Amino acid sequence: MPVIKILPHAEYCPQGASITAAPGTSICEALLDNDIHIEHACDQVCACTTCHVIVREGGRSLSEMEEDEEDMLDRAWGLEPDSRLSCQALLRQQDITVEIPKYSINHAKEGK
């Protein structure tokens, strides 16, 4: 099973982590299944950008980006060439390294 290395994030994963998940699992699903509670305001249906991650290593091994994801990513804060919506990026066989951006466009969270 591929390993997902998560770089440290002050709120979601302060120490960083390494987790495994079966091929075909989305990055978001794998994080949530391992108690890394990344934001996912649209219930993982590619209707927002709150689950935006930056794939630092292994990005070519993920499922190809579809047009809906590309369109939504244009709205993400801190967009980089290796950005993906974690709910749409499916694991294959290769290990990956991801960074959860510091800021999100989740307006519902602002009041907390």
DOPA-652676 format. One record per atom (N, C-alpha, C): residue in one letter; chain; x, y, z; atom name. Coordinates in pm, 1 decimal. Each point is the difference from the previous one (the first is absolute). Example, Ala and Ser with C-alpha at 12.3 -4.5 7.8 and 13.67 -1.06 7.14 Angstrom:
<rs>
type = a; mol = A; X = 1319.0; Y = -569.0; Z = 780.0; atom = N
type = a; mol = A; X = -89.0; Y = 119.0; Z = 0.0; atom = CA
type = a; mol = A; X = 90.0; Y = 120.0; Z = 0.0; atom = C
type = s; mol = A; X = -35.0; Y = 105.0; Z = -72.0; atom = N
type = s; mol = A; X = 82.0; Y = 119.0; Z = 6.0; atom = CA
type = s; mol = A; X = -77.0; Y = 109.0; Z = 73.0; atom = C
</rs>
This chain:
<rs>
type = m; mol = A; X = 85.0; Y = -118.8; Z = 0.0; atom = N
type = m; mol = A; X = -85.0; Y = 118.8; Z = 0.0; atom = CA
type = m; mol = A; X = 89.0; Y = 124.3; Z = 0.0; atom = C
type = p; mol = A; X = -44.2; Y = 103.7; Z = -73.0; atom = N
type = p; mol = A; X = 79.5; Y = 121.8; Z = -4.4; atom = CA
type = p; mol = A; X = -2.8; Y = 73.3; Z = 134.3; atom = C
type = v; mol = A; X = 109.8; Y = 70.3; Z = 26.9; atom = N
type = v; mol = A; X = 14.5; Y = 81.1; Z = 120.7; atom = CA
type = v; mol = A; X = -25.4; Y = 145.6; Z = -36.8; atom = C
type = i; mol = A; X = -77.7; Y = 67.5; Z = 82.8; atom = N
type = i; mol = A; X = -20.0; Y = 144.5; Z = -13.8; atom = CA
type = i; mol = A; X = 75.8; Y = 64.4; Z = 114.8; atom = C
type = k; mol = A; X = 100.3; Y = 79.0; Z = -34.2; atom = N
type = k; mol = A; X = 72.7; Y = 76.5; Z = 101.1; atom = CA
type = k; mol = A; X = -64.2; Y = 137.8; Z = 4.6; atom = C
type = i; mol = A; X = -44.7; Y = 41.0; Z = 118.4; atom = N
type = i; mol = A; X = -62.3; Y = 130.3; Z = 17.4; atom = CA
type = i; mol = A; X = 99.6; Y = 90.0; Z = 71.5; atom = C
type = l; mol = A; X = 33.1; Y = 110.3; Z = -63.0; atom = N
type = l; mol = A; X = 91.6; Y = 94.8; Z = 62.2; atom = CA
type = l; mol = A; X = -69.7; Y = 67.9; Z = 117.1; atom = C
type = p; mol = A; X = 76.5; Y = 45.2; Z = 100.0; atom = N
type = p; mol = A; X = -62.4; Y = 62.0; Z = 117.5; atom = CA
type = p; mol = A; X = -89.6; Y = 118.9; Z = -36.6; atom = C
type = h; mol = A; X = -113.8; Y = 7.0; Z = 65.7; atom = N
type = h; mol = A; X = -95.1; Y = 110.8; Z = -11.8; atom = CA
type = h; mol = A; X = -44.7; Y = 33.7; Z = 141.4; atom = C
type = a; mol = A; X = 11.0; Y = 124.3; Z = 38.7; atom = N
type = a; mol = A; X = -24.1; Y = 41.1; Z = 138.9; atom = CA
type = a; mol = A; X = -133.6; Y = -47.0; Z = 55.9; atom = C
type = e; mol = A; X = -104.5; Y = -0.8; Z = -80.9; atom = N
type = e; mol = A; X = -132.7; Y = -34.7; Z = 49.2; atom = CA
type = e; mol = A; X = -37.1; Y = -146.4; Z = -20.8; atom = C
type = y; mol = A; X = 25.8; Y = -53.8; Z = -116.7; atom = N
type = y; mol = A; X = -50.8; Y = -132.3; Z = -34.8; atom = CA
type = y; mol = A; X = 94.9; Y = -115.3; Z = 30.2; atom = C
type = c; mol = A; X = 129.2; Y = 27.9; Z = -1.7; atom = N
type = c; mol = A; X = 98.0; Y = -107.7; Z = 16.2; atom = CA
type = c; mol = A; X = 133.0; Y = 60.6; Z = 46.3; atom = C
type = p; mol = A; X = 4.4; Y = 50.4; Z = 124.0; atom = N
type = p; mol = A; X = 116.6; Y = 76.0; Z = 46.0; atom = CA
type = p; mol = A; X = 134.4; Y = -73.0; Z = -12.4; atom = C
type = q; mol = A; X = 0.9; Y = -129.0; Z = 18.0; atom = N
type = q; mol = A; X = 125.1; Y = -75.8; Z = -6.8; atom = CA
type = q; mol = A; X = 26.2; Y = -58.8; Z = -138.1; atom = C
type = g; mol = A; X = -92.0; Y = 18.5; Z = -92.5; atom = N
type = g; mol = A; X = 8.4; Y = -69.9; Z = -127.0; atom = CA
type = g; mol = A; X = -41.8; Y = -144.8; Z = 23.4; atom = C
type = a; mol = A; X = -11.9; Y = -77.2; Z = -104.5; atom = N
type = a; mol = A; X = -41.5; Y = -139.7; Z = 15.2; atom = CA
type = a; mol = A; X = 30.7; Y = -77.4; Z = -126.8; atom = C
type = s; mol = A; X = 2.3; Y = -130.7; Z = 13.9; atom = N
type = s; mol = A; X = 6.9; Y = -91.7; Z = -113.0; atom = CA
type = s; mol = A; X = -111.6; Y = -101.4; Z = 18.8; atom = C
type = i; mol = A; X = -82.9; Y = -13.8; Z = -102.1; atom = N
type = i; mol = A; X = -112.5; Y = -92.8; Z = 6.4; atom = CA
type = i; mol = A; X = -1.0; Y = -84.5; Z = -126.5; atom = C
type = t; mol = A; X = -71.8; Y = -109.4; Z = 4.1; atom = N
type = t; mol = A; X = -16.0; Y = -82.5; Z = -119.7; atom = CA
type = t; mol = A; X = -147.3; Y = -4.0; Z = -38.1; atom = C
type = a; mol = A; X = -23.7; Y = -22.2; Z = -127.3; atom = N
type = a; mol = A; X = -137.6; Y = -11.9; Z = -49.7; atom = CA
type = a; mol = A; X = 2.1; Y = -85.2; Z = -125.3; atom = C
type = a; mol = A; X = -109.0; Y = -63.4; Z = -26.2; atom = N
type = a; mol = A; X = -11.0; Y = -86.7; Z = -117.0; atom = CA
type = a; mol = A; X = -3.8; Y = 82.3; Z = -128.1; atom = C
type = p; mol = A; X = 58.3; Y = -52.4; Z = -107.6; atom = N
type = p; mol = A; X = -14.8; Y = 66.6; Z = -130.0; atom = CA
type = p; mol = A; X = -148.7; Y = 19.5; Z = -30.7; atom = C
type = g; mol = A; X = -31.5; Y = 113.7; Z = -61.7; atom = N
type = g; mol = A; X = -139.6; Y = 32.8; Z = -30.3; atom = CA
type = g; mol = A; X = -65.1; Y = 86.2; Z = 105.5; atom = C
type = t; mol = A; X = 66.4; Y = 16.9; Z = 114.3; atom = N
type = t; mol = A; X = -49.5; Y = 85.3; Z = 108.0; atom = CA
type = t; mol = A; X = 39.2; Y = 143.8; Z = -29.2; atom = C
type = s; mol = A; X = -88.4; Y = 94.9; Z = 28.1; atom = N
type = s; mol = A; X = 36.7; Y = 140.7; Z = -17.9; atom = CA
type = s; mol = A; X = 90.7; Y = 43.3; Z = 114.5; atom = C
type = i; mol = A; X = 80.2; Y = 101.0; Z = -24.0; atom = N
type = i; mol = A; X = 86.2; Y = 53.0; Z = 105.9; atom = CA
type = i; mol = A; X = -85.5; Y = 44.8; Z = 117.1; atom = C
type = c; mol = A; X = -109.8; Y = 69.3; Z = -27.3; atom = N
type = c; mol = A; X = -88.4; Y = 49.9; Z = 105.7; atom = CA
type = c; mol = A; X = -53.5; Y = -114.6; Z = 85.0; atom = C
type = e; mol = A; X = -49.7; Y = -101.7; Z = -64.6; atom = N
type = e; mol = A; X = -54.3; Y = -115.7; Z = 70.3; atom = CA
type = e; mol = A; X = 106.3; Y = -66.1; Z = 87.9; atom = C
type = a; mol = A; X = 121.2; Y = -13.0; Z = -52.3; atom = N
type = a; mol = A; X = 108.8; Y = -60.9; Z = 76.2; atom = CA
type = a; mol = A; X = 34.7; Y = 83.5; Z = 122.9; atom = C
type = l; mol = A; X = 4.4; Y = 132.8; Z = -16.8; atom = N
type = l; mol = A; X = 30.5; Y = 87.5; Z = 114.0; atom = CA
type = l; mol = A; X = -108.4; Y = -11.6; Z = 106.5; atom = C
type = l; mol = A; X = -124.5; Y = 10.3; Z = -41.3; atom = N
type = l; mol = A; X = -110.8; Y = -8.1; Z = 95.5; atom = CA
type = l; mol = A; X = -3.9; Y = -135.2; Z = 71.3; atom = C
type = d; mol = A; X = 26.2; Y = -108.0; Z = -73.0; atom = N
type = d; mol = A; X = 0.6; Y = -133.5; Z = 59.9; atom = CA
type = d; mol = A; X = 110.3; Y = -16.8; Z = 104.0; atom = C
type = n; mol = A; X = 100.8; Y = 88.1; Z = -6.0; atom = N
type = n; mol = A; X = 112.1; Y = -7.2; Z = 93.2; atom = CA
type = n; mol = A; X = 1.0; Y = 117.7; Z = 97.8; atom = C
type = d; mol = A; X = -118.3; Y = 54.2; Z = 27.4; atom = N
type = d; mol = A; X = -18.7; Y = 106.2; Z = 99.4; atom = CA
type = d; mol = A; X = 77.1; Y = 128.4; Z = -29.0; atom = C
type = i; mol = A; X = 23.8; Y = 27.1; Z = -127.7; atom = N
type = i; mol = A; X = 54.1; Y = 129.6; Z = -41.6; atom = CA
type = i; mol = A; X = -118.1; Y = 71.6; Z = -63.2; atom = C
type = h; mol = A; X = -62.5; Y = 86.1; Z = 76.0; atom = N
type = h; mol = A; X = -130.5; Y = 56.7; Z = -33.8; atom = CA
type = h; mol = A; X = 10.7; Y = 122.2; Z = -91.0; atom = C
type = i; mol = A; X = 47.0; Y = -25.3; Z = -121.5; atom = N
type = i; mol = A; X = 10.2; Y = 105.3; Z = -100.9; atom = CA
type = i; mol = A; X = -140.8; Y = 51.6; Z = -31.4; atom = C
type = e; mol = A; X = -8.8; Y = 125.9; Z = -35.4; atom = N
type = e; mol = A; X = -130.4; Y = 57.0; Z = -35.5; atom = CA
type = e; mol = A; X = -51.0; Y = -63.2; Z = -129.7; atom = C
type = h; mol = A; X = -131.1; Y = -14.3; Z = -6.7; atom = N
type = h; mol = A; X = -64.5; Y = -54.9; Z = -120.2; atom = CA
type = h; mol = A; X = -146.6; Y = 43.4; Z = 1.1; atom = C
type = a; mol = A; X = -21.5; Y = 127.6; Z = -23.0; atom = N
type = a; mol = A; X = -131.8; Y = 61.5; Z = 16.9; atom = CA
type = a; mol = A; X = -107.3; Y = -52.6; Z = -95.2; atom = C
type = c; mol = A; X = 36.2; Y = -55.6; Z = -113.8; atom = N
type = c; mol = A; X = -101.5; Y = -44.0; Z = -97.0; atom = CA
type = c; mol = A; X = -26.0; Y = -149.6; Z = 8.1; atom = C
type = d; mol = A; X = 45.7; Y = -62.5; Z = 102.8; atom = N
type = d; mol = A; X = -18.9; Y = -145.0; Z = 18.3; atom = CA
type = d; mol = A; X = 66.4; Y = -80.1; Z = -111.3; atom = C
type = q; mol = A; X = 113.0; Y = 50.3; Z = -48.7; atom = N
type = q; mol = A; X = 86.8; Y = -69.0; Z = -95.5; atom = CA
type = q; mol = A; X = -61.2; Y = -21.1; Z = -138.0; atom = C
type = v; mol = A; X = -73.9; Y = 98.7; Z = -49.8; atom = N
type = v; mol = A; X = -61.8; Y = -13.4; Z = -132.2; atom = CA
type = v; mol = A; X = 53.6; Y = 101.4; Z = -102.8; atom = C
type = c; mol = A; X = 115.1; Y = 58.5; Z = 26.1; atom = N
type = c; mol = A; X = 64.8; Y = 93.8; Z = -93.1; atom = CA
type = c; mol = A; X = -83.2; Y = 126.2; Z = -21.7; atom = C
type = a; mol = A; X = -61.2; Y = 50.6; Z = 107.4; atom = N
type = a; mol = A; X = -81.2; Y = 120.6; Z = -10.6; atom = CA
type = a; mol = A; X = 60.0; Y = 117.0; Z = 78.6; atom = C
type = c; mol = A; X = 119.2; Y = -19.5; Z = 57.5; atom = N
type = c; mol = A; X = 67.4; Y = 107.7; Z = 72.3; atom = CA
type = c; mol = A; X = 150.3; Y = -24.8; Z = -6.1; atom = C
type = t; mol = A; X = 77.1; Y = 80.3; Z = 68.8; atom = N
type = t; mol = A; X = 145.9; Y = -17.6; Z = -1.2; atom = CA
type = t; mol = A; X = 57.7; Y = -17.5; Z = 140.5; atom = C
type = t; mol = A; X = -82.8; Y = -27.2; Z = 97.4; atom = N
type = t; mol = A; X = 49.7; Y = -6.5; Z = 137.8; atom = CA
type = t; mol = A; X = 95.5; Y = -115.9; Z = 24.5; atom = C
type = c; mol = A; X = -3.6; Y = -103.8; Z = -81.8; atom = N
type = c; mol = A; X = 89.2; Y = -114.8; Z = 19.5; atom = CA
type = c; mol = A; X = 126.0; Y = 10.4; Z = -86.0; atom = C
type = h; mol = A; X = 30.1; Y = 118.5; Z = -47.8; atom = N
type = h; mol = A; X = 117.4; Y = 25.4; Z = -83.4; atom = CA
type = h; mol = A; X = 128.0; Y = -43.2; Z = 72.4; atom = C
type = v; mol = A; X = 84.5; Y = -75.3; Z = -69.8; atom = N
type = v; mol = A; X = 132.5; Y = -36.8; Z = 50.0; atom = CA
type = v; mol = A; X = 101.6; Y = 25.3; Z = -110.7; atom = C
type = i; mol = A; X = 125.8; Y = 5.9; Z = 39.6; atom = N
type = i; mol = A; X = 109.0; Y = 13.1; Z = -95.3; atom = CA
type = i; mol = A; X = 78.2; Y = -131.2; Z = 3.8; atom = C
type = v; mol = A; X = 10.9; Y = -65.4; Z = -112.8; atom = N
type = v; mol = A; X = 69.4; Y = -128.1; Z = -7.6; atom = CA
type = v; mol = A; X = 147.4; Y = 28.5; Z = -28.6; atom = C
type = r; mol = A; X = 81.8; Y = -12.9; Z = 102.4; atom = N
type = r; mol = A; X = 142.2; Y = 34.0; Z = -10.7; atom = CA
type = r; mol = A; X = 82.2; Y = -109.1; Z = -67.6; atom = C
type = e; mol = A; X = -41.0; Y = -125.5; Z = 14.3; atom = N
type = e; mol = A; X = 70.6; Y = -110.6; Z = -64.9; atom = CA
type = e; mol = A; X = -101.4; Y = -105.8; Z = -41.7; atom = C
type = g; mol = A; X = 24.7; Y = -60.5; Z = -114.4; atom = N
type = g; mol = A; X = -82.6; Y = -111.6; Z = -45.7; atom = CA
type = g; mol = A; X = -128.0; Y = 37.6; Z = -71.7; atom = C
type = g; mol = A; X = -16.9; Y = 124.2; Z = -34.3; atom = N
type = g; mol = A; X = -124.0; Y = 46.0; Z = -61.9; atom = CA
type = g; mol = A; X = -34.4; Y = -66.4; Z = -131.6; atom = C
type = r; mol = A; X = 99.7; Y = -40.2; Z = -74.6; atom = N
type = r; mol = A; X = -25.5; Y = -64.3; Z = -129.8; atom = CA
type = r; mol = A; X = -65.1; Y = -136.4; Z = 15.9; atom = C
type = s; mol = A; X = 9.0; Y = -56.6; Z = 120.0; atom = N
type = s; mol = A; X = -57.6; Y = -132.9; Z = 21.6; atom = CA
type = s; mol = A; X = -149.0; Y = 5.7; Z = 34.5; atom = C
type = l; mol = A; X = -52.3; Y = 118.6; Z = 24.6; atom = N
type = l; mol = A; X = -141.7; Y = 13.9; Z = 35.6; atom = CA
type = l; mol = A; X = -88.1; Y = -8.3; Z = -124.6; atom = C
type = s; mol = A; X = -129.3; Y = -18.9; Z = 21.6; atom = N
type = s; mol = A; X = -94.4; Y = 3.1; Z = -111.5; atom = CA
type = s; mol = A; X = 12.0; Y = 133.5; Z = -72.5; atom = C
type = e; mol = A; X = -33.9; Y = -1.5; Z = -126.8; atom = N
type = e; mol = A; X = 8.6; Y = 124.0; Z = -77.7; atom = CA
type = e; mol = A; X = -106.1; Y = 98.4; Z = 45.4; atom = C
type = m; mol = A; X = 34.0; Y = 127.3; Z = -10.9; atom = N
type = m; mol = A; X = -92.7; Y = 105.9; Z = 38.1; atom = CA
type = m; mol = A; X = -105.9; Y = 15.5; Z = -108.5; atom = C
type = e; mol = A; X = -126.0; Y = 4.3; Z = 41.9; atom = N
type = e; mol = A; X = -108.5; Y = 20.7; Z = -94.7; atom = CA
type = e; mol = A; X = -36.0; Y = 147.9; Z = -5.8; atom = C
type = e; mol = A; X = -77.5; Y = 37.8; Z = -98.7; atom = N
type = e; mol = A; X = -32.8; Y = 140.4; Z = -24.5; atom = CA
type = e; mol = A; X = -69.6; Y = 66.2; Z = 119.4; atom = C
type = d; mol = A; X = -90.5; Y = -71.7; Z = 66.0; atom = N
type = d; mol = A; X = -69.1; Y = 56.8; Z = 116.8; atom = CA
type = d; mol = A; X = 98.8; Y = 40.3; Z = 108.4; atom = C
type = e; mol = A; X = 98.6; Y = -85.9; Z = 24.5; atom = N
type = e; mol = A; X = 100.4; Y = 30.9; Z = 102.2; atom = CA
type = e; mol = A; X = 83.7; Y = 120.4; Z = -41.5; atom = C
type = e; mol = A; X = 40.1; Y = 3.9; Z = -125.9; atom = N
type = e; mol = A; X = 77.8; Y = 113.9; Z = -49.1; atom = CA
type = e; mol = A; X = -77.4; Y = 130.1; Z = 19.4; atom = C
type = d; mol = A; X = -128.2; Y = -0.5; Z = -33.0; atom = N
type = d; mol = A; X = -83.6; Y = 119.1; Z = 14.5; atom = CA
type = d; mol = A; X = -9.6; Y = 44.2; Z = 145.6; atom = C
type = m; mol = A; X = -19.5; Y = -95.1; Z = 90.7; atom = N
type = m; mol = A; X = -10.9; Y = 34.0; Z = 142.2; atom = CA
type = m; mol = A; X = 132.8; Y = 49.3; Z = 55.2; atom = C
type = l; mol = A; X = 109.7; Y = -59.4; Z = -40.6; atom = N
type = l; mol = A; X = 130.8; Y = 40.1; Z = 52.3; atom = CA
type = l; mol = A; X = 31.6; Y = 145.5; Z = -32.0; atom = C
type = d; mol = A; X = -54.9; Y = 52.6; Z = -107.9; atom = N
type = d; mol = A; X = 22.3; Y = 140.8; Z = -33.7; atom = CA
type = d; mol = A; X = -47.7; Y = 92.3; Z = 111.9; atom = C
type = r; mol = A; X = -86.0; Y = -49.5; Z = 87.7; atom = N
type = r; mol = A; X = -55.1; Y = 80.2; Z = 109.9; atom = CA
type = r; mol = A; X = 75.5; Y = -19.1; Z = 131.2; atom = C
type = a; mol = A; X = 93.6; Y = -93.5; Z = 4.7; atom = N
type = a; mol = A; X = 70.9; Y = -31.5; Z = 125.5; atom = CA
type = a; mol = A; X = 99.2; Y = 109.8; Z = 36.7; atom = C
type = w; mol = A; X = 17.4; Y = 20.2; Z = 129.3; atom = N
type = w; mol = A; X = 101.6; Y = 92.4; Z = 49.0; atom = CA
type = w; mol = A; X = 133.5; Y = -72.6; Z = 3.3; atom = C
type = g; mol = A; X = 106.0; Y = 68.3; Z = -39.5; atom = N
type = g; mol = A; X = 133.3; Y = -58.3; Z = 5.3; atom = CA
type = g; mol = A; X = 23.8; Y = -105.6; Z = -105.9; atom = C
type = l; mol = A; X = -67.8; Y = 11.6; Z = -112.0; atom = N
type = l; mol = A; X = 11.6; Y = -96.8; Z = -108.5; atom = CA
type = l; mol = A; X = 144.3; Y = -8.4; Z = -49.9; atom = C
type = e; mol = A; X = 48.0; Y = -121.9; Z = -21.3; atom = N
type = e; mol = A; X = 133.0; Y = -25.6; Z = -54.3; atom = CA
type = e; mol = A; X = -12.9; Y = -99.0; Z = -114.8; atom = C
type = p; mol = A; X = 103.0; Y = -14.0; Z = -82.6; atom = N
type = p; mol = A; X = -8.7; Y = -94.3; Z = -112.5; atom = CA
type = p; mol = A; X = -31.5; Y = -143.9; Z = 42.4; atom = C
type = d; mol = A; X = 37.4; Y = -37.9; Z = 121.5; atom = N
type = d; mol = A; X = -23.2; Y = -136.5; Z = 47.7; atom = CA
type = d; mol = A; X = -121.0; Y = -10.4; Z = 92.7; atom = C
type = s; mol = A; X = -89.3; Y = 96.8; Z = -4.9; atom = N
type = s; mol = A; X = -120.6; Y = -1.9; Z = 82.6; atom = CA
type = s; mol = A; X = -99.9; Y = -102.2; Z = -52.7; atom = C
type = r; mol = A; X = -71.7; Y = -62.1; Z = 91.3; atom = N
type = r; mol = A; X = -109.2; Y = -92.2; Z = -32.9; atom = CA
type = r; mol = A; X = -110.0; Y = 16.4; Z = 103.4; atom = C
type = l; mol = A; X = -121.3; Y = -35.4; Z = -37.0; atom = N
type = l; mol = A; X = -106.8; Y = -13.8; Z = 97.3; atom = CA
type = l; mol = A; X = 14.6; Y = -140.8; Z = 54.8; atom = C
type = s; mol = A; X = 20.0; Y = -11.3; Z = 129.1; atom = N
type = s; mol = A; X = 29.6; Y = -132.0; Z = 56.8; atom = CA
type = s; mol = A; X = -117.1; Y = -96.9; Z = -14.8; atom = C
type = c; mol = A; X = -121.3; Y = 51.6; Z = -17.2; atom = N
type = c; mol = A; X = -115.2; Y = -89.1; Z = -17.9; atom = CA
type = c; mol = A; X = -5.1; Y = -60.0; Z = -139.4; atom = C
type = q; mol = A; X = 76.3; Y = 54.9; Z = -93.8; atom = N
type = q; mol = A; X = -2.3; Y = -46.3; Z = -138.4; atom = CA
type = q; mol = A; X = 127.2; Y = -74.9; Z = -40.2; atom = C
type = a; mol = A; X = 106.6; Y = 17.3; Z = 75.7; atom = N
type = a; mol = A; X = 128.5; Y = -62.9; Z = -32.4; atom = CA
type = a; mol = A; X = 3.5; Y = -141.2; Z = 58.1; atom = C
type = l; mol = A; X = -4.8; Y = -98.8; Z = -87.1; atom = N
type = l; mol = A; X = -2.6; Y = -139.9; Z = 43.4; atom = CA
type = l; mol = A; X = 140.5; Y = -59.4; Z = -2.6; atom = C
type = l; mol = A; X = 30.2; Y = -74.9; Z = 103.7; atom = N
type = l; mol = A; X = 129.9; Y = -64.8; Z = 11.1; atom = CA
type = l; mol = A; X = 12.6; Y = -113.3; Z = -100.9; atom = C
type = r; mol = A; X = 121.4; Y = -19.1; Z = -44.1; atom = N
type = r; mol = A; X = 32.5; Y = -118.9; Z = -79.0; atom = CA
type = r; mol = A; X = 98.6; Y = -80.4; Z = 83.4; atom = C
type = q; mol = A; X = 112.1; Y = -39.9; Z = -53.8; atom = N
type = q; mol = A; X = 93.6; Y = -87.6; Z = 72.0; atom = CA
type = q; mol = A; X = 115.5; Y = 75.1; Z = 66.0; atom = C
type = q; mol = A; X = 31.4; Y = 120.3; Z = -45.5; atom = N
type = q; mol = A; X = 119.1; Y = 72.1; Z = 45.5; atom = CA
type = q; mol = A; X = -28.5; Y = 81.2; Z = 126.4; atom = C
type = d; mol = A; X = 101.9; Y = 13.3; Z = 84.5; atom = N
type = d; mol = A; X = -8.1; Y = 85.2; Z = 118.7; atom = CA
type = d; mol = A; X = -6.2; Y = 146.5; Z = -42.5; atom = C
type = i; mol = A; X = -63.9; Y = 80.4; Z = 82.9; atom = N
type = i; mol = A; X = -9.7; Y = 144.0; Z = -27.4; atom = CA
type = i; mol = A; X = 30.0; Y = 78.5; Z = 127.0; atom = C
type = t; mol = A; X = 33.3; Y = 126.6; Z = -18.7; atom = N
type = t; mol = A; X = 17.8; Y = 94.2; Z = 110.8; atom = CA
type = t; mol = A; X = -92.1; Y = 117.5; Z = -25.8; atom = C
type = v; mol = A; X = -80.9; Y = 35.9; Z = 101.2; atom = N
type = v; mol = A; X = -93.3; Y = 111.3; Z = -16.0; atom = CA
type = v; mol = A; X = 19.6; Y = 105.1; Z = 107.9; atom = C
type = e; mol = A; X = -33.0; Y = 121.6; Z = -37.2; atom = N
type = e; mol = A; X = -1.1; Y = 112.1; Z = 92.8; atom = CA
type = e; mol = A; X = -142.0; Y = 56.3; Z = 3.7; atom = C
type = i; mol = A; X = -51.5; Y = 19.7; Z = 118.0; atom = N
type = i; mol = A; X = -130.5; Y = 63.6; Z = 15.9; atom = CA
type = i; mol = A; X = 26.2; Y = 150.3; Z = 9.8; atom = C
type = p; mol = A; X = -56.5; Y = 79.9; Z = -89.5; atom = N
type = p; mol = A; X = 26.4; Y = 144.3; Z = 3.6; atom = CA
type = p; mol = A; X = -43.0; Y = 63.0; Z = 132.7; atom = C
type = k; mol = A; X = 66.0; Y = 106.3; Z = 35.2; atom = N
type = k; mol = A; X = -28.9; Y = 69.4; Z = 125.6; atom = CA
type = k; mol = A; X = -138.2; Y = 63.0; Z = -0.6; atom = C
type = y; mol = A; X = -43.1; Y = 50.9; Z = -114.2; atom = N
type = y; mol = A; X = -127.4; Y = 69.5; Z = -7.7; atom = CA
type = y; mol = A; X = -98.4; Y = -73.1; Z = -89.5; atom = C
type = s; mol = A; X = -127.1; Y = 16.7; Z = 30.8; atom = N
type = s; mol = A; X = -108.0; Y = -63.1; Z = -75.5; atom = CA
type = s; mol = A; X = -104.8; Y = 104.4; Z = -33.7; atom = C
type = i; mol = A; X = -81.2; Y = -31.6; Z = -96.7; atom = N
type = i; mol = A; X = -108.5; Y = 89.0; Z = -40.4; atom = CA
type = i; mol = A; X = -130.1; Y = -35.7; Z = 72.3; atom = C
type = n; mol = A; X = 6.7; Y = -79.9; Z = 104.6; atom = N
type = n; mol = A; X = -118.5; Y = -44.7; Z = 73.3; atom = CA
type = n; mol = A; X = -53.4; Y = 113.4; Z = 87.1; atom = C
type = h; mol = A; X = -99.3; Y = 71.0; Z = -49.6; atom = N
type = h; mol = A; X = -56.4; Y = 114.7; Z = 71.9; atom = CA
type = h; mol = A; X = -74.3; Y = -42.6; Z = 125.3; atom = C
type = a; mol = A; X = -52.1; Y = -119.5; Z = 4.8; atom = N
type = a; mol = A; X = -71.7; Y = -47.2; Z = 118.4; atom = CA
type = a; mol = A; X = 91.9; Y = -10.7; Z = 119.8; atom = C
type = k; mol = A; X = 127.5; Y = -21.8; Z = -24.4; atom = N
type = k; mol = A; X = 97.4; Y = -16.6; Z = 108.5; atom = CA
type = k; mol = A; X = 43.3; Y = 133.7; Z = 60.9; atom = C
type = e; mol = A; X = -17.2; Y = 109.9; Z = -69.9; atom = N
type = e; mol = A; X = 49.6; Y = 129.3; Z = 43.7; atom = CA
type = e; mol = A; X = -54.9; Y = 44.5; Z = 133.9; atom = C
type = g; mol = A; X = -119.8; Y = -39.7; Z = 34.8; atom = N
type = g; mol = A; X = -59.5; Y = 42.6; Z = 125.4; atom = CA
type = g; mol = A; X = 48.3; Y = -76.5; Z = 121.1; atom = C
type = k; mol = A; X = 78.1; Y = -105.0; Z = -21.3; atom = N
type = k; mol = A; X = 46.0; Y = -85.0; Z = 109.6; atom = CA
type = k; mol = A; X = 127.6; Y = 49.5; Z = 60.2; atom = C
</rs>
